Amino acid sequence: MSIIEVTVPVLPESVSEATLMTWNKKVGDAVERDENIIDLETDKVVLELPAPQAGVLVEIIEQDGATVVSGQLIARIDTAAKAGDVAAAPAAAAPAAVEAAPQSNAQAGVAMPAAAKLAAEKGIDVSTVQGSGRAGRVLKEDVAAAQAPVAAPAAAPAVSPTPAVQIAGDRPEQRVPMSRLRQRIAERLLQSQSENAILTTFNELNMKPVMELRAKYKEKFEKEHGVKLGFMSFFVKAAVAALKKFPVVNASIDGKDVVYHGYFDIGVAIGSPRGLVVPILRNADQMSLADIEKQIAEFAVKARDGKLALEDLTGGTFSITNGGTFGSMMSTPIINPPQAAILGMHATKERAMVVNGQVVALPMMYLALSYDHRLIDGREAVLTLVAIKDALEDPARLLLDI
């Protein structure tokens, strides 16, 4: 018998705590070395917690929904036990358990350490608790169940991700705890609106040139590069070209200083099951259209599967968001601090536009550029958006760098 402890890994810098999501294993299950046994949700990313060694999960100390910190003990694994045999592992801990709960009677069995600790904290006599473990051992779950009738019902959502449904006649309501990511999104949006002097400028974009270019080469592009040619890569390239002309839009405020970035790290907003995330295309000015499309496709898969790493989301000097994916015609995007500006794309619809004095129906998109007026004046903001528009309406400019 060899018991090893499973602890919360060192959390990324700036992340103080995490929430346990759903255990992938239950007590008595066999685990393989490096097998993911539970996910930890932080306010930025979801981290996998692999088993340090192969064995049997003999004790789960912290349940789904618990808030934990770096180094905290959350489970134990017996590296010598076999699946379904959880009796061997608790034996080593039995003396401590008996000492912690000397009043336990033979019928109730021996209290496990976590159960004894919880019982002591809650003032529960372990001898009155019926154990459900092997040989009648009292588990933490038994103690929790014993106190359930007197627990405040309102506290349930705080310790469990299970939705609480309240029904009053034919007007049901569902109350669920906010995920850490959603809490973080809320905090950053409020921070952005309270700390930045946000102003938005708009323009209309004739998408026909880009759409024709894409339609002409999309099959050859996909065959050559193994990835579909989308529109986002054009917008990233056009944004970088504009930022080179107006560096202040790529800058940020740090206290009383303005930081001008000599690189172009473009954040691309992506919807995920957990909420909106903004992974970063680093050194986007050095990336080809194919590089950008491949990176965005990879981010989309990682976001869907909850596999984005903290480094994928850290930094960024400018962001692009595409509300048009969901049908938005026009919006005012909110700046992602500490950045100073964000470009908003929208749905492309046929609209009457005047070209060379003639009214024609063209695929048009409204563009929006939100900017921090503390740093960026209207002139730079408007000219930046015009530069993006010009580059997209005449894609040859991107090749000629004009």
N, C-alpha and C positions, 0 to 999 in steps of 0.2 A: 504494500500500500504506500502510495506517495501522493500527497496532496499538494497541489500548486494553486496559487491564488491568481485570479483574473482581475486585473485592475484597469482603471481608465488610463489610456495612454496620455502622454504629454500633449495637451491641446495646443493648437496653433497659436502663435503670438496674437494678442489682442482678443483671444477667446477665453473667457474666464470659466465658463461652465457649459455643460451639454445636457441634453435630455435623452434618456434611453428610449429607443423606439420599441420595436417588437422583438422579443427573443426568438431566434430561429431554432433554438433547441429548448427542450424541457428537462427537468431533473430526471436522470436515468438514461438519457440519450448519449450515444457515443459521438465523439467529436474527433475530427482529424486535425492534425497540426496545420495552422494557417487557415482553417475553415472559418468563415465569417459566422460568428455566433450571435451578434447583435449589431445594429447600426446606432450610432450616436449622432443626434442632430444638434448642430451648433447654429448660431445665428447667421452663419455664412455658408457652410457646407455640411454634408452628411459624411461621417467617417465610419469606416468598417472596423470592427474590433475582431481580429483573428484569434483563434485559440492558440495559446503559446506552445502547447504540446498536445499530442493525441491522448485520449483517455475517455472518461465518462464524466459528464456534468453532474456533480453530486449535490450542489447547493447553489441556488440563485438568491443572492442577498438583496439586490435592488431590483424592483419590479419595473414593468413597462411604465413609461411616463415619469420615472424618477429623475430628479435633477442631480447631476454628479459633477465632480471636479477632477482635475488631473490626479492620478495616483490613488483614487478611491477604490476600495475593494468592492466588487460587485458580484463575484461568483467564485466557486472553487471547482477544480477538476481533479479527479483521481486518475493518475496516469497508469495505475496498475489494475483498475477495475474493468469489468466487462459490461457491455450494454445491459441495462435492466437491473444490474446489481448495485444498489446504492447503499447497502448496509455496511460494506467494508469501510467506506470513506468516513462516515460519522464517528466510527469507533475511536479514532485518535482524538477527536474533539470531545468525546463523551465526558472525561473527567472535568474539563472546564465547564461543561454544561451543567454537570451535577453540582459543581461548586456554586455556579451562578443561580441555580434553582434547587436548593437542598430539600425543599418541601415537596418536590414532585413525588407522587405515589407510584406504585407499580402499575396501576391501571393506566395512568396517563403516560407512562414511559419516560424516557429521558428527553429533556428539551435540548434542541440544537442550539448552538451559540447565538445565532441570529434571533431565534425565537425567544431565548431567555433574555436577551438584551431588550427586544421590543416589549416583552412582558414587563420588565423592570421599569422601562420608560413610561408605560401606560398604566402601571399599578395593577396589573392583572396577576392573579395567583395561577401559576402554571399548572398546579395540581388539579385545577378545575377545567383545564382544556383537554379535550379529547384529541390525541395525536393521530395523524393520518399517515405518518411515515412508517418505514419498515420497523417491525417489532413495537409499534405504538409510539414511535418517537414523535415529539411535538415539533412541528415545522413552523417557520415564520408565518406561513399562510394560515395555519391553524389559529395562531394568536390574533392575526388580523381579522379572521372571520369571527373570532370570539368577541371582539370589540365592535364589530360592524353594527349591531343593533343600537348602540349608543352613540355611534359616530354621527356628526352633523351631516345631513344629506347634502348640503350645499358644498361640502368640501370635496365630494367625489370627483367633479371635473378637474380639480387641481392636481389629482394624483393619478388620473387615468385618462388616456386618450379616447375612451369609449364615449360616444355622444350621449348626452342626457336629454331625453325627449320629454317635454311637458305638454300634456294635452288638456285643453280646457274647451269642452264641447267640440266644435268642428274647427277650432283654431289652434292647431299644433305648433309648437315651437321647439327648436332643437338648439341646444347650447353645447358648444365644443370649445376646448381650449385653443387659443391661437398658437400656431407653430412658431418655433423660434425664428425661422426665416421670415414669416409674415410679421412678427413683432419687429424684427430688424428693418424690414422694408418700411413699416409704419414710422419707425424712429427716424430713418434717413430722409423720408419724404417730408416729415415735419421739420427736420433740421434744415433741409434745403429751402423750404418756404419761409422759415423764420430768419435764416441767416443770409440768404441771397436776395438781391434786388432783381427778381426775375422779370424779364420782359420778353415778348415773343414777336418775331417778324415773320411774315408769310410771303410766299411767291407761288406762282403756278409753273408747272414743268410739263413741257411737251415730251411725252414718253416715246413717241413714235421712232425717233432715231435709235434709241437703245433697244427697243423691242424688235426693230427690223434687224439690227446687228446680231442680237441674240438668236432670233429665228434662223438667220442665215448660217450661223456657225455652231449652234448648240449640239447638233449630232456629232460633228467632227471634234468639238471640244470634249464631249463626254467620252468619245472613243479614244482620244489622245491622252486625256488626263484621268479618266476613270471617275469623274464626278460631274454632276449636272451643272450647267452654267445658269446661275440665278441672277437676280438683279442686284442683290446686296453687294456683290463684289464691285460692281460699277459705282455704287454710291460710296463705298469705302474709298475707292481710288479718287473719286471726285472730291470727297471731303478732305483727304490728305493734300490734294493739290491746292485746295482753297486755304487750308491751314498753313501751308508753306508761304502763301502770299500774305496772310494775316496772322502772324505768330501769337498775338495777344489772345486770340480765340482758343489757342492750344495751351494757354498758360493757366495758372491757378494762383489763388491768394493764400499766403501763409502768414498769418498775423498781420503785420504791416508791410510785408514784402510781397512782391510779385515774382513768381517762379516761372521763368520761360523754359519750356521743355524742348530740348534739342532732339527729341524723338517723337514718334507718333504711335501711341498705343491706343487703339480704337476699341471702345467697348460696344458690343453688339447685343442688344436686349433680346433674350430668348425666353419664351414661356415654358414652364415646366410644371409637373404635377404639384410641386411644392410652392410654386409662385414664380414671380419674375426674377430672372437672374441675368447678370450682365458680364459674361466672360470677355476677356481682353485679347484682341489681336495685337500682339507685340511687334513693334517695328513694322507696322503695316505699310510704310513707304517702301520697304524692301521686299514686299510680297507681290507675287504675280496674281492675276485673277484666279488662276487655278489653286494657288496656295491659299488664298482667302476662302474660296469655296470649300476646299477640303477641311480647313480649320473650323469653319462654321458648321459643317456637317458633323464633324467630330464633337464639337461642343453640344450640338443638338442631341446627339445620342447620349452623351454623358449627363446632360441635364435631365433627359427623360429617365435615365436609370439611376439618378442620384449619385453619379460618380465624379462630379466636378470637384477638383481639388481647390484648396484655398488659393494657390498661386494662379489658378485660372481666373479668379475673380478679383485679384488684388491689383491696384494701380489703375491706370487708364488716364488719358489726357483729354479725351473727347468721346462722346457716345452717340450711337444711332439707334433709334427705336422705330419699329414698323407697325403702327396701328392698323395699317391697311390690310394686314393679314386677316384681321377680324372684321373688316368692312368699314373702318373709320374713315370718314371723309376729311375731317379736320380736327386737330386737337392742339393743346399747348403742353408739350412734354415738360416734365420737371427735371431740373439739372441734377446730376448724380455727383454729390460733393466728393472731393474738393474740386471737381472739374468746373469749368466756367461756362460751358455751353453744351447743347445737345441738339441733334438734328432729328426731326420727326418726319417719317415717311407716311403716306396714306394710300387709300385705295385709288386705283387708276380707273377712271370712268371717261367715256366719250363725252366731250363738251364742245360747245361752239367756241372756237378760238380764231382770232384774226391773224392771218398770215399774208404778208405782202398786200394788205388792203382787202383781202378776201376772207369771208367768214367760212370756215371749214370745220368739220367734225373731226376732232383729234383725241387720242387717248391722253387725258390730262391728269396730273397728280398735284395736289396741294402740298407744298413743302413748308415746314415750320422750323424755325431756329429759335430756341429759347436760350437766353444768355444772361449772365450776371452783369447788370448795368453798373455795379460798383467798379468793375474792371474793364468791361467792353462798352464802348460808345456805340450809338446807333449806326454810325457810319460804317465801322468795322463789321458789325453784325450783318447789316444789309448787304454790304459788298461781298462778305463771305458767302451768304446764301445765293447771291447772284452768280458768284464764281462757280458754285456747285451746279446751279441751273445751267450755266453756259457749257460746262464740261459735259453734262449729260445730254444736252441737246445737240452737241457736236462732239461725239466721243473721240474724234481724231485729236482733239486738244490734249487728251490724256496721254496719247503716244508722243505728241510733239512738245509736251510740257509747256503749253502756252495758255 
